[in-house]
Amino acid sequence: MSEHLVILPGLLCDACMFQNQLQAFNASVVSGFYGGAIRIVDMAKYALKQMPERCALLGHSMGARVALEIMRIAPARVTRLALADTGIHVPKPGEAEKRHALLDLGRRHGSGALVDAWLPPMIGSAHRSDPKLFAMLHAMAVKAGVLTYEAQIAALLSRPDPSAILPKIRCPTFAIVGRDDEWSPVDQHQQIIDQIPGAQLRVIENAGHMAPTEEPERFNQAVREWLSYQP
C-alpha cells in the first residue's frame, strides 16, 4: 500500500474540497471542522487523533498552519509535508477587521451572505465564472456555517509564529500554490521554502486559492512529485 496521505482542510472547507485527491491517492481528510477549536494548537491535537501513527501530511490554507503546529508538537508523526496556498506571517494590520466584518455580515444575514462575499476572491480568475465549481464550493462553505467561521477566524487571528519551526523541518517538504492565488500569493511560498532545508516549490497554473479543486490534475501532479520526492 502506498504511503497514507492526510489532508488538513482550510477555512470553511471539508472533504468536498478534496474529492479529486481522495480519488487519486491513498488519502483521508480530517473531518469535523477541528471540533470547533479556537486555537491552532487545539486544531493540531484534534487532527492528530484522526491521523495514523505516521503519514504524509498536506495542509491547505489554514490547514497548513495546523500542519506546522503538528510539526512543532509531534514531528515524528509526519513522513513528508506539503503546505498549499498558505503563508507563515502573523496577522497583518487590517486582517482582523476584514475577518470580523465578514463575521458580522454572517451574523446579520446568515452564512449565505458571508460566503457570497468571502468566496469569489478565493477562486482564480480562470475559474471564477465556472457555475458548477462555484456552486460546489459555495454549498460546502454555507454548510460549514457562521459558528465554524467564528471559531476558525479566532484560531487564525491568534495563530502562532511558525518561524522557529521551519529550519528544523527535515522531512521532504513542498510548498504548492495557485499562480493566481490572491489571498496567499506565490511570493509567500517562496518565503516558506527559503526557510525549510531542501524544500521545493510547485506553482499551479490557472489556479487561485482553491487550487486542489480548480486545477485538480495539475495539483495532483504536484502531489505525486512530492510523494515520490527523495532529497
CYANA upper distance limits for C-alpha pairs under 8 A (distance plus 0.5 A):
  2 SER  CA     26 ASN  CA      7.06
  3 GLU  CA     26 ASN  CA      7.54
  3 GLU  CA     55 CYS  CA      7.13
  3 GLU  CA     56 ALA  CA      7.34
  3 GLU  CA    227 LEU  CA      8.41
  4 HIS  CA     26 ASN  CA      5.83
  4 HIS  CA     27 ALA  CA      6.17
  4 HIS  CA     28 SER  CA      8.45
  4 HIS  CA     55 CYS  CA      5.84
  4 HIS  CA     56 ALA  CA      6.61
  5 LEU  CA     25 PHE  CA      7.83
  5 LEU  CA     26 ASN  CA      6.60
  5 LEU  CA     27 ALA  CA      4.94
  5 LEU  CA     28 SER  CA      6.94
  5 LEU  CA     55 CYS  CA      6.39
  5 LEU  CA     56 ALA  CA      5.21
  5 LEU  CA     57 LEU  CA      6.35
  5 LEU  CA     58 LEU  CA      7.70
  6 VAL  CA     27 ALA  CA      6.17
  6 VAL  CA     28 SER  CA      5.58
  6 VAL  CA     29 VAL  CA      6.25
  6 VAL  CA     30 VAL  CA      7.56
  6 VAL  CA     51 MET  CA      7.34
  6 VAL  CA     55 CYS  CA      7.23
  6 VAL  CA     56 ALA  CA      6.68
  6 VAL  CA     57 LEU  CA      5.53
  6 VAL  CA     58 LEU  CA      6.70
  7 ILE  CA     27 ALA  CA      7.80
  7 ILE  CA     28 SER  CA      6.68
  7 ILE  CA     29 VAL  CA      5.14
  7 ILE  CA     30 VAL  CA      6.78
  7 ILE  CA     57 LEU  CA      6.61
  7 ILE  CA     58 LEU  CA      5.33
  7 ILE  CA     59 GLY  CA      6.27
  7 ILE  CA     60 HIS  CA      8.06
  7 ILE  CA     63 GLY  CA      8.44
  8 LEU  CA     29 VAL  CA      6.64
  8 LEU  CA     30 VAL  CA      6.15
  8 LEU  CA     47 ALA  CA      8.22
  8 LEU  CA     57 LEU  CA      8.10
  8 LEU  CA     58 LEU  CA      6.67
  8 LEU  CA     59 GLY  CA      5.06
  8 LEU  CA     60 HIS  CA      6.68
  8 LEU  CA     63 GLY  CA      5.12
  8 LEU  CA     64 ALA  CA      7.53
  8 LEU  CA     66 VAL  CA      7.94
  8 LEU  CA     67 ALA  CA      7.77
  9 PRO  CA     13 CYS  CA      6.10
  9 PRO  CA     14 ASP  CA      6.36
  9 PRO  CA     15 ALA  CA      8.03
  9 PRO  CA     17 MET  CA      8.49
  9 PRO  CA     29 VAL  CA      7.71
  9 PRO  CA     30 VAL  CA      7.62
  9 PRO  CA     59 GLY  CA      6.84
  9 PRO  CA     60 HIS  CA      5.95
  9 PRO  CA     61 SER  CA      7.76
  9 PRO  CA     62 MET  CA      7.51
  9 PRO  CA     63 GLY  CA      5.40
 10 GLY  CA     14 ASP  CA      8.23
 10 GLY  CA     59 GLY  CA      8.07
 10 GLY  CA     60 HIS  CA      5.93
 10 GLY  CA     61 SER  CA      5.43
 10 GLY  CA     62 MET  CA      4.84
 10 GLY  CA     63 GLY  CA      5.18
 10 GLY  CA     64 ALA  CA      8.20
 11 LEU  CA     61 SER  CA      7.75
 11 LEU  CA     62 MET  CA      6.40
 11 LEU  CA     63 GLY  CA      8.30
 11 LEU  CA    149 TYR  CA      7.60
 11 LEU  CA    152 GLN  CA      7.02
 11 LEU  CA    153 ILE  CA      8.44
 12 LEU  CA     33 PHE  CA      8.27
 12 LEU  CA    140 MET  CA      7.95
 12 LEU  CA    141 ALA  CA      5.52
 12 LEU  CA    144 ALA  CA      6.12
 12 LEU  CA    145 GLY  CA      8.19
 12 LEU  CA    148 THR  CA      7.45
 12 LEU  CA    149 TYR  CA      6.84
 13 CYS  CA     17 MET  CA      6.83
 13 CYS  CA     33 PHE  CA      8.39
 13 CYS  CA    140 MET  CA      7.15
 13 CYS  CA    141 ALA  CA      6.71
 13 CYS  CA    144 ALA  CA      7.87
 14 ASP  CA     18 PHE  CA      8.17
 14 ASP  CA     29 VAL  CA      7.98
 14 ASP  CA     30 VAL  CA      8.42
 14 ASP  CA     31 SER  CA      7.08
 14 ASP  CA     32 GLY  CA      8.47
 14 ASP  CA     33 PHE  CA      7.73
 14 ASP  CA    140 MET  CA      7.72
 15 ALA  CA     19 GLN  CA      6.96
 15 ALA  CA     29 VAL  CA      6.27
 15 ALA  CA     30 VAL  CA      8.36
 15 ALA  CA     31 SER  CA      7.68
 16 CYS  CA    136 MET  CA      8.39
 16 CYS  CA    137 LEU  CA      8.40
 16 CYS  CA    140 MET  CA      7.30
 17 MET  CA    137 LEU  CA      7.66
 17 MET  CA    140 MET  CA      8.45
 17 MET  CA    212 PRO  CA      7.66
 17 MET  CA    213 THR  CA      6.65
 18 PHE  CA     22 LEU  CA      6.69
 18 PHE  CA     29 VAL  CA      8.29
 18 PHE  CA    212 PRO  CA      6.94
 18 PHE  CA    213 THR  CA      7.12
 19 GLN  CA     23 GLN  CA      6.72
 19 GLN  CA    213 THR  CA      8.42
 20 ASN  CA     24 ALA  CA      6.72
 20 ASN  CA    212 PRO  CA      8.14
 20 ASN  CA    213 THR  CA      7.56
 20 ASN  CA    216 PRO  CA      6.71
 21 GLN  CA     25 PHE  CA      6.41
 21 GLN  CA     27 ALA  CA      7.79
 21 GLN  CA    212 PRO  CA      8.07
 21 GLN  CA    216 PRO  CA      8.04
 21 GLN  CA    220 ASN  CA      7.15
 22 LEU  CA     26 ASN  CA      7.45
 22 LEU  CA     27 ALA  CA      5.91
 22 LEU  CA     28 SER  CA      7.08
 24 ALA  CA    220 ASN  CA      8.03
 30 VAL  CA     34 TYR  CA      8.14
 30 VAL  CA     47 ALA  CA      6.66
 30 VAL  CA     50 GLN  CA      6.96
 30 VAL  CA     51 MET  CA      8.35
 32 GLY  CA     36 GLY  CA      8.34
 33 PHE  CA    144 ALA  CA      8.47
 33 PHE  CA    148 THR  CA      7.61
 34 TYR  CA     42 ASP  CA      8.46
 34 TYR  CA     43 MET  CA      5.66
 34 TYR  CA     46 TYR  CA      6.35
 34 TYR  CA     47 ALA  CA      7.30
 35 GLY  CA     43 MET  CA      8.03
 35 GLY  CA     46 TYR  CA      7.45
 36 GLY  CA    148 THR  CA      6.94
 36 GLY  CA    151 ALA  CA      6.47
 36 GLY  CA    152 GLN  CA      8.01
 37 ALA  CA     42 ASP  CA      6.34
 37 ALA  CA     43 MET  CA      6.19
 37 ALA  CA    151 ALA  CA      6.85
 37 ALA  CA    152 GLN  CA      7.76
 37 ALA  CA    155 ALA  CA      7.88
 38 ILE  CA     42 ASP  CA      7.78
 38 ILE  CA     43 MET  CA      8.15
 38 ILE  CA    151 ALA  CA      5.42
 38 ILE  CA    152 GLN  CA      6.50
 38 ILE  CA    153 ILE  CA      8.28
 38 ILE  CA    154 ALA  CA      5.94
 38 ILE  CA    155 ALA  CA      5.03
 39 ARG  CA     43 MET  CA      6.89
 39 ARG  CA    152 GLN  CA      8.48
 39 ARG  CA    154 ALA  CA      7.52
 39 ARG  CA    155 ALA  CA      4.74
 39 ARG  CA    156 LEU  CA      8.07
 39 ARG  CA    158 SER  CA      7.46
 39 ARG  CA    159 ARG  CA      7.64
 40 ILE  CA     44 ALA  CA      6.71
 40 ILE  CA     65 ARG  CA      7.78
 40 ILE  CA     66 VAL  CA      6.34
 40 ILE  CA     69 GLU  CA      7.62
 40 ILE  CA    155 ALA  CA      5.92
 40 ILE  CA    156 LEU  CA      7.66
 40 ILE  CA    158 SER  CA      8.41
 40 ILE  CA    159 ARG  CA      6.58
 40 ILE  CA    160 PRO  CA      8.05
 41 VAL  CA     45 LYS  CA      6.83
 41 VAL  CA     66 VAL  CA      7.74
 41 VAL  CA     69 GLU  CA      6.75
 41 VAL  CA     70 ILE  CA      8.47
 42 ASP  CA     46 TYR  CA      6.60
 43 MET  CA     47 ALA  CA      6.68
 43 MET  CA     66 VAL  CA      6.92
 44 ALA  CA     48 LEU  CA      6.66
 44 ALA  CA     66 VAL  CA      5.81
 44 ALA  CA     67 ALA  CA      7.52
 44 ALA  CA     69 GLU  CA      6.69
 44 ALA  CA     70 ILE  CA      6.08
 45 LYS  CA     49 LYS  CA      7.14
 45 LYS  CA     70 ILE  CA      8.18
 46 TYR  CA     50 GLN  CA      7.63
 47 ALA  CA     51 MET  CA      6.87
 48 LEU  CA     52 PRO  CA      8.45
 48 LEU  CA     70 ILE  CA      8.15
 51 MET  CA     55 CYS  CA      7.89
 53 GLU  CA     77 ARG  CA      6.36
 54 ARG  CA     76 ALA  CA      7.88
 54 ARG  CA     77 ARG  CA      4.98
 54 ARG  CA     78 VAL  CA      6.07
 54 ARG  CA     79 THR  CA      6.91
 55 CYS  CA     77 ARG  CA      7.05
 55 CYS  CA     78 VAL  CA      5.82
 55 CYS  CA     79 THR  CA      6.01
 55 CYS  CA     80 ARG  CA      7.88
 56 ALA  CA     78 VAL  CA      6.24
 56 ALA  CA     79 THR  CA      5.67
 56 ALA  CA     80 ARG  CA      5.28
 56 ALA  CA     81 LEU  CA      6.60
 56 ALA  CA    227 LEU  CA      8.27
 57 LEU  CA     67 ALA  CA      7.56
 57 LEU  CA     78 VAL  CA      6.84
 57 LEU  CA     79 THR  CA      8.08
 57 LEU  CA     80 ARG  CA      6.72
 57 LEU  CA     81 LEU  CA      5.52
 57 LEU  CA     82 ALA  CA      6.76
 58 LEU  CA     63 GLY  CA      8.40
 58 LEU  CA     64 ALA  CA      7.55
 58 LEU  CA     67 ALA  CA      7.79
 58 LEU  CA     81 LEU  CA      6.40
 58 LEU  CA     82 ALA  CA      5.02
 58 LEU  CA     83 LEU  CA      6.52
 58 LEU  CA     84 ALA  CA      7.83
 59 GLY  CA     63 GLY  CA      4.77
 59 GLY  CA     64 ALA  CA      4.24
 59 GLY  CA     65 ARG  CA      7.77
 59 GLY  CA     66 VAL  CA      7.61
 59 GLY  CA     67 ALA  CA      6.16
 59 GLY  CA     82 ALA  CA      6.80
 59 GLY  CA     83 LEU  CA      5.75
 59 GLY  CA     84 ALA  CA      6.61
 60 HIS  CA     64 ALA  CA      5.58
 60 HIS  CA     83 LEU  CA      6.76
 60 HIS  CA     84 ALA  CA      5.18
 60 HIS  CA     85 ASP  CA      6.49
 60 HIS  CA     86 THR  CA      7.24
 61 SER  CA     65 ARG  CA      7.62
 61 SER  CA     83 LEU  CA      8.21
 61 SER  CA     84 ALA  CA      6.58
 61 SER  CA     85 ASP  CA      5.59
 61 SER  CA     86 THR  CA      4.86
 61 SER  CA     87 GLY  CA      8.09
 61 SER  CA    209 HIS  CA      8.48
 62 MET  CA     66 VAL  CA      7.09
 62 MET  CA     86 THR  CA      7.38
 62 MET  CA    156 LEU  CA      7.79
 63 GLY  CA     67 ALA  CA      6.63
 64 ALA  CA     68 LEU  CA      6.73
 64 ALA  CA     82 ALA  CA      8.28
 64 ALA  CA     83 LEU  CA      5.66
 64 ALA  CA     84 ALA  CA      7.12
 64 ALA  CA     86 THR  CA      6.94
 65 ARG  CA     69 GLU  CA      6.93
 65 ARG  CA     86 THR  CA      8.19
 65 ARG  CA     87 GLY  CA      8.39
 65 ARG  CA     88 ILE  CA      8.07
 65 ARG  CA    159 ARG  CA      8.33
 66 VAL  CA     70 ILE  CA      6.81
 67 ALA  CA     71 MET  CA      6.82
 67 ALA  CA     81 LEU  CA      8.41
 67 ALA  CA     83 LEU  CA      8.29
 68 LEU  CA     72 ARG  CA      6.92
 68 LEU  CA    162 PRO  CA      7.33
 68 LEU  CA    165 ILE  CA      7.91
 69 GLU  CA     73 ILE  CA      6.86
 69 GLU  CA    162 PRO  CA      8.06
 70 ILE  CA     74 ALA  CA      5.85
 70 ILE  CA     75 PRO  CA      6.86
 71 MET  CA     75 PRO  CA      4.75
 71 MET  CA     76 ALA  CA      8.47
 71 MET  CA     78 VAL  CA      7.86
 71 MET  CA    165 ILE  CA      7.83
 71 MET  CA    169 ILE  CA      7.95
 72 ARG  CA    165 ILE  CA      6.73
 74 ALA  CA     78 VAL  CA      8.27
 78 VAL  CA    171 CYS  CA      8.12
 79 THR  CA    171 CYS  CA      6.54
 79 THR  CA    172 PRO  CA      8.08
 80 ARG  CA    171 CYS  CA      5.49
 80 ARG  CA    172 PRO  CA      5.40
 80 ARG  CA    173 THR  CA      6.45
 80 ARG  CA    227 LEU  CA      8.11
 81 LEU  CA    171 CYS  CA      7.26
 81 LEU  CA    172 PRO  CA      6.78
 81 LEU  CA    173 THR  CA      5.20
 81 LEU  CA    174 PHE  CA      7.05
 82 ALA  CA    173 THR  CA      6.06
 82 ALA  CA    174 PHE  CA      5.28
 82 ALA  CA    175 ALA  CA      6.25
 82 ALA  CA    176 ILE  CA      7.62
 82 ALA  CA    226 TRP  CA      8.11
 83 LEU  CA    173 THR  CA      8.30
 83 LEU  CA    174 PHE  CA      6.87
 83 LEU  CA    175 ALA  CA      5.30
 83 LEU  CA    176 ILE  CA      6.71
 84 ALA  CA    175 ALA  CA      6.20
 84 ALA  CA    176 ILE  CA      5.05
 84 ALA  CA    177 VAL  CA      6.05
 85 ASP  CA    175 ALA  CA      8.44
 85 ASP  CA    176 ILE  CA      6.88
 85 ASP  CA    177 VAL  CA      5.24
 85 ASP  CA    178 GLY  CA      7.31
 85 ASP  CA    181 ASP  CA      7.72
 85 ASP  CA    184 SER  CA      6.09
 85 ASP  CA    185 PRO  CA      8.05
 85 ASP  CA    189 HIS  CA      8.31
 85 ASP  CA    209 HIS  CA      6.23
 85 ASP  CA    210 MET  CA      8.26
 85 ASP  CA    211 ALA  CA      8.16
 86 THR  CA    177 VAL  CA      8.29
 86 THR  CA    184 SER  CA      5.83
 86 THR  CA    188 GLN  CA      7.96
 86 THR  CA    189 HIS  CA      7.77
 87 GLY  CA    184 SER  CA      6.78
 87 GLY  CA    188 GLN  CA      6.10
 87 GLY  CA    189 HIS  CA      7.14
 87 GLY  CA    192 ILE  CA      7.89
 88 ILE  CA    161 ASP  CA      7.61
 88 ILE  CA    162 PRO  CA      6.91
 88 ILE  CA    163 SER  CA      7.75
 88 ILE  CA    188 GLN  CA      8.04
 88 ILE  CA    192 ILE  CA      7.45
 89 HIS  CA    161 ASP  CA      7.39
 90 VAL  CA    159 ARG  CA      7.32
 90 VAL  CA    160 PRO  CA      7.61
 90 VAL  CA    161 ASP  CA      6.37
 91 PRO  CA     95 GLU  CA      6.76
 91 PRO  CA     96 ALA  CA      8.05
 91 PRO  CA    156 LEU  CA      8.42
 91 PRO  CA    157 LEU  CA      6.63
 91 PRO  CA    158 SER  CA      8.40
 91 PRO  CA    159 ARG  CA      8.24
 94 GLY  CA     98 LYS  CA      6.81
 95 GLU  CA     99 ARG  CA      6.75
 96 ALA  CA    100 HIS  CA      6.51
 96 ALA  CA    157 LEU  CA      7.11
 97 GLU  CA    101 ALA  CA      6.53
 98 LYS  CA    102 LEU  CA      7.06
 99 ARG  CA    103 LEU  CA      6.87
 99 ARG  CA    153 ILE  CA      7.43
100 HIS  CA    104 ASP  CA      6.55
101 ALA  CA    105 LEU  CA      6.73
102 LEU  CA    106 GLY  CA      6.71
102 LEU  CA    114 LEU  CA      6.23
102 LEU  CA    117 ALA  CA      8.00
102 LEU  CA    118 TRP  CA      7.87
103 LEU  CA    107 ARG  CA      6.67
103 LEU  CA    114 LEU  CA      7.53
103 LEU  CA    146 VAL  CA      7.54
103 LEU  CA    149 TYR  CA      7.75
103 LEU  CA    150 GLU  CA      7.06
104 ASP  CA    108 ARG  CA      6.66
105 LEU  CA    109 HIS  CA      6.42
105 LEU  CA    110 GLY  CA      7.79
105 LEU  CA    113 ALA  CA      7.22
105 LEU  CA    114 LEU  CA      6.27
106 GLY  CA    110 GLY  CA      4.98
106 GLY  CA    111 SER  CA      5.53
106 GLY  CA    112 GLY  CA      7.97
106 GLY  CA    113 ALA  CA      6.57
106 GLY  CA    114 LEU  CA      5.21
106 GLY  CA    146 VAL  CA      6.46
107 ARG  CA    111 SER  CA      8.18
107 ARG  CA    146 VAL  CA      7.43
109 HIS  CA    113 ALA  CA      6.40
109 HIS  CA    114 LEU  CA      8.19
110 GLY  CA    114 LEU  CA      7.19
110 GLY  CA    146 VAL  CA      7.61
111 SER  CA    115 VAL  CA      6.57
111 SER  CA    141 ALA  CA      8.49
111 SER  CA    142 VAL  CA      5.78
111 SER  CA    143 LYS  CA      8.46
111 SER  CA    145 GLY  CA      5.91
111 SER  CA    146 VAL  CA      5.92
112 GLY  CA    116 ASP  CA      6.54
112 GLY  CA    142 VAL  CA      6.12
113 ALA  CA    117 ALA  CA      7.00
114 LEU  CA    118 TRP  CA      6.63
114 LEU  CA    146 VAL  CA      8.35
115 VAL  CA    119 LEU  CA      5.99
115 VAL  CA    138 HIS  CA      7.02
115 VAL  CA    141 ALA  CA      7.02
115 VAL  CA    142 VAL  CA      6.87
116 ASP  CA    120 PRO  CA      7.74
116 ASP  CA    138 HIS  CA      8.16
118 TRP  CA    122 MET  CA      7.76
119 LEU  CA    123 ILE  CA      7.43
119 LEU  CA    137 LEU  CA      8.44
119 LEU  CA    138 HIS  CA      7.61
120 PRO  CA    128 ARG  CA      7.04
121 PRO  CA    182 GLU  CA      7.40
121 PRO  CA    183 TRP  CA      8.06
122 MET  CA    181 ASP  CA      7.71
122 MET  CA    182 GLU  CA      7.61
122 MET  CA    183 TRP  CA      7.29
122 MET  CA    208 GLY  CA      6.91
122 MET  CA    209 HIS  CA      5.56
122 MET  CA    210 MET  CA      6.82
123 ILE  CA    127 HIS  CA      6.94
123 ILE  CA    128 ARG  CA      6.00
123 ILE  CA    181 ASP  CA      8.02
123 ILE  CA    207 ALA  CA      7.87
123 ILE  CA    208 GLY  CA      5.46
123 ILE  CA    209 HIS  CA      6.29
123 ILE  CA    210 MET  CA      6.31
123 ILE  CA    214 GLU  CA      8.11
124 GLY  CA    128 ARG  CA      6.43
124 GLY  CA    178 GLY  CA      8.43
124 GLY  CA    180 ASP  CA      5.91
124 GLY  CA    181 ASP  CA      6.77
124 GLY  CA    182 GLU  CA      8.17
124 GLY  CA    206 ASN  CA      7.40
124 GLY  CA    207 ALA  CA      5.68
124 GLY  CA    208 GLY  CA      4.19
124 GLY  CA    209 HIS  CA      7.25
124 GLY  CA    210 MET  CA      8.16
124 GLY  CA    214 GLU  CA      8.37
125 SER  CA    129 SER  CA      8.28
125 SER  CA    180 ASP  CA      7.75
125 SER  CA    206 ASN  CA      8.33
125 SER  CA    207 ALA  CA      8.38
125 SER  CA    208 GLY  CA      7.83
126 ALA  CA    206 ASN  CA      6.43
126 ALA  CA    207 ALA  CA      7.60
127 HIS  CA    133 LEU  CA      8.19
127 HIS  CA    206 ASN  CA      8.48
127 HIS  CA    207 ALA  CA      8.04
127 HIS  CA    214 GLU  CA      7.14
128 ARG  CA    134 PHE  CA      7.53
129 SER  CA    134 PHE  CA      7.97
130 ASP  CA    134 PHE  CA      6.57
131 PRO  CA    135 ALA  CA      6.41
132 LYS  CA    136 MET  CA      6.76
133 LEU  CA    137 LEU  CA      6.79
133 LEU  CA    213 THR  CA      8.43
133 LEU  CA    214 GLU  CA      8.03
134 PHE  CA    138 HIS  CA      6.36
135 ALA  CA    139 ALA  CA      6.51
136 MET  CA    140 MET  CA      6.73
137 LEU  CA    141 ALA  CA      6.71
138 HIS  CA    142 VAL  CA      6.56
139 ALA  CA    143 LYS  CA      6.53
140 MET  CA    144 ALA  CA      6.94
141 ALA  CA    145 GLY  CA      7.23
144 ALA  CA    148 THR  CA      6.45
144 ALA  CA    149 TYR  CA      8.01
145 GLY  CA    149 TYR  CA      6.97
146 VAL  CA    150 GLU  CA      6.62
147 LEU  CA    151 ALA  CA      6.74
148 THR  CA    152 GLN  CA      6.55
149 TYR  CA    153 ILE  CA      6.53
150 GLU  CA    154 ALA  CA      6.74
151 ALA  CA    155 ALA  CA      6.98
152 GLN  CA    156 LEU  CA      6.71
153 ILE  CA    157 LEU  CA      6.37
154 ALA  CA    158 SER  CA      6.85
155 ALA  CA    159 ARG  CA      6.38
162 PRO  CA    166 LEU  CA      7.16
163 SER  CA    167 PRO  CA      8.28
164 ALA  CA    168 LYS  CA      8.11
165 ILE  CA    169 ILE  CA      7.25
166 LEU  CA    192 ILE  CA      8.28
166 LEU  CA    195 GLN  CA      6.29
166 LEU  CA    196 ILE  CA      5.61
167 PRO  CA    195 GLN  CA      6.17
167 PRO  CA    196 ILE  CA      5.51
167 PRO  CA    197 PRO  CA      6.84
168 LYS  CA    196 ILE  CA      7.86
168 LYS  CA    197 PRO  CA      8.49
169 ILE  CA    196 ILE  CA      6.68
169 ILE  CA    197 PRO  CA      7.55
170 ARG  CA    196 ILE  CA      8.38
170 ARG  CA    197 PRO  CA      7.38
172 PRO  CA    198 GLY  CA      7.89
172 PRO  CA    199 ALA  CA      7.26
172 PRO  CA    226 TRP  CA      8.02
172 PRO  CA    229 TYR  CA      7.43
172 PRO  CA    230 GLN  CA      7.49
172 PRO  CA    231 PRO  CA      7.23
173 THR  CA    196 ILE  CA      8.24
173 THR  CA    198 GLY  CA      7.90
173 THR  CA    199 ALA  CA      5.40
173 THR  CA    200 GLN  CA      6.94
173 THR  CA    226 TRP  CA      7.85
174 PHE  CA    193 ILE  CA      8.09
174 PHE  CA    199 ALA  CA      6.06
174 PHE  CA    200 GLN  CA      5.22
174 PHE  CA    201 LEU  CA      6.19
174 PHE  CA    202 ARG  CA      7.64
174 PHE  CA    226 TRP  CA      6.84
175 ALA  CA    189 HIS  CA      6.45
175 ALA  CA    192 ILE  CA      7.69
175 ALA  CA    193 ILE  CA      7.25
175 ALA  CA    199 ALA  CA      7.90
175 ALA  CA    200 GLN  CA      6.76
175 ALA  CA    201 LEU  CA      5.39
175 ALA  CA    202 ARG  CA      6.76
176 ILE  CA    189 HIS  CA      7.92
176 ILE  CA    201 LEU  CA      6.51
176 ILE  CA    202 ARG  CA      5.33
176 ILE  CA    203 VAL  CA      6.33
176 ILE  CA    204 ILE  CA      7.73
176 ILE  CA    222 ALA  CA      7.90
177 VAL  CA    181 ASP  CA      7.54
177 VAL  CA    184 SER  CA      8.36
177 VAL  CA    185 PRO  CA      7.90
177 VAL  CA    186 VAL  CA      6.76
177 VAL  CA    189 HIS  CA      7.68
177 VAL  CA    202 ARG  CA      7.10
177 VAL  CA    203 VAL  CA      5.56
177 VAL  CA    204 ILE  CA      6.38
177 VAL  CA    208 GLY  CA      8.30
177 VAL  CA    209 HIS  CA      7.89
177 VAL  CA    211 ALA  CA      7.56
178 GLY  CA    185 PRO  CA      8.22
178 GLY  CA    186 VAL  CA      7.89
178 GLY  CA    203 VAL  CA      6.19
178 GLY  CA    204 ILE  CA      5.02
178 GLY  CA    205 GLU  CA      6.66
178 GLY  CA    206 ASN  CA      7.45
178 GLY  CA    207 ALA  CA      4.94
178 GLY  CA    208 GLY  CA      5.22
178 GLY  CA    209 HIS  CA      6.57
178 GLY  CA    210 MET  CA      8.20
178 GLY  CA    211 ALA  CA      5.97
179 ARG  CA    185 PRO  CA      7.84
179 ARG  CA    186 VAL  CA      6.96
179 ARG  CA    203 VAL  CA      6.26
179 ARG  CA    204 ILE  CA      6.06
179 ARG  CA    205 GLU  CA      5.68
179 ARG  CA    206 ASN  CA      6.76
179 ARG  CA    207 ALA  CA      6.30
179 ARG  CA    208 GLY  CA      6.91
180 ASP  CA    185 PRO  CA      7.68
180 ASP  CA    205 GLU  CA      8.04
180 ASP  CA    206 ASN  CA      6.96
180 ASP  CA    207 ALA  CA      6.03
180 ASP  CA    208 GLY  CA      5.00
180 ASP  CA    209 HIS  CA      7.93
181 ASP  CA    185 PRO  CA      5.60
181 ASP  CA    186 VAL  CA      7.81
181 ASP  CA    207 ALA  CA      7.27
181 ASP  CA    208 GLY  CA      4.33
181 ASP  CA    209 HIS  CA      5.07
182 GLU  CA    208 GLY  CA      7.26
182 GLU  CA    209 HIS  CA      7.44
183 TRP  CA    209 HIS  CA      7.13
184 SER  CA    188 GLN  CA      6.98
184 SER  CA    209 HIS  CA      7.39
185 PRO  CA    189 HIS  CA      7.76
186 VAL  CA    190 GLN  CA      7.05
186 VAL  CA    203 VAL  CA      7.93
187 ASP  CA    191 GLN  CA      6.90
188 GLN  CA    192 ILE  CA      7.04
189 HIS  CA    193 ILE  CA      6.91
189 HIS  CA    201 LEU  CA      7.67
190 GLN  CA    194 ASP  CA      6.59
190 GLN  CA    201 LEU  CA      7.51
191 GLN  CA    195 GLN  CA      7.16
192 ILE  CA    196 ILE  CA      7.09
193 ILE  CA    197 PRO  CA      7.93
193 ILE  CA    198 GLY  CA      8.08
193 ILE  CA    199 ALA  CA      5.45
193 ILE  CA    200 GLN  CA      6.72
193 ILE  CA    201 LEU  CA      7.26
194 ASP  CA    199 ALA  CA      7.99
198 GLY  CA    231 PRO  CA      7.54
202 ARG  CA    222 ALA  CA      6.96
204 ILE  CA    211 ALA  CA      7.61
204 ILE  CA    215 GLU  CA      7.95
204 ILE  CA    218 ARG  CA      6.76
204 ILE  CA    219 PHE  CA      6.83
205 GLU  CA    215 GLU  CA      8.46
205 GLU  CA    218 ARG  CA      8.26
206 ASN  CA    215 GLU  CA      7.74
207 ALA  CA    211 ALA  CA      5.55
207 ALA  CA    214 GLU  CA      6.32
207 ALA  CA    215 GLU  CA      6.49
208 GLY  CA    214 GLU  CA      7.85
210 MET  CA    214 GLU  CA      6.43
211 ALA  CA    215 GLU  CA      6.12
211 ALA  CA    216 PRO  CA      7.53
211 ALA  CA    219 PHE  CA      7.17
212 PRO  CA    216 PRO  CA      5.59
212 PRO  CA    219 PHE  CA      6.13
212 PRO  CA    220 ASN  CA      8.10
215 GLU  CA    219 PHE  CA      6.52
216 PRO  CA    220 ASN  CA      6.31
217 GLU  CA    221 GLN  CA      6.68
218 ARG  CA    222 ALA  CA      7.02
219 PHE  CA    223 VAL  CA      6.88
220 ASN  CA    224 ARG  CA      6.61
221 GLN  CA    225 GLU  CA      6.77
222 ALA  CA    226 TRP  CA      6.73
223 VAL  CA    227 LEU  CA      6.56
224 ARG  CA    228 SER  CA      6.70
225 GLU  CA    229 TYR  CA      6.30
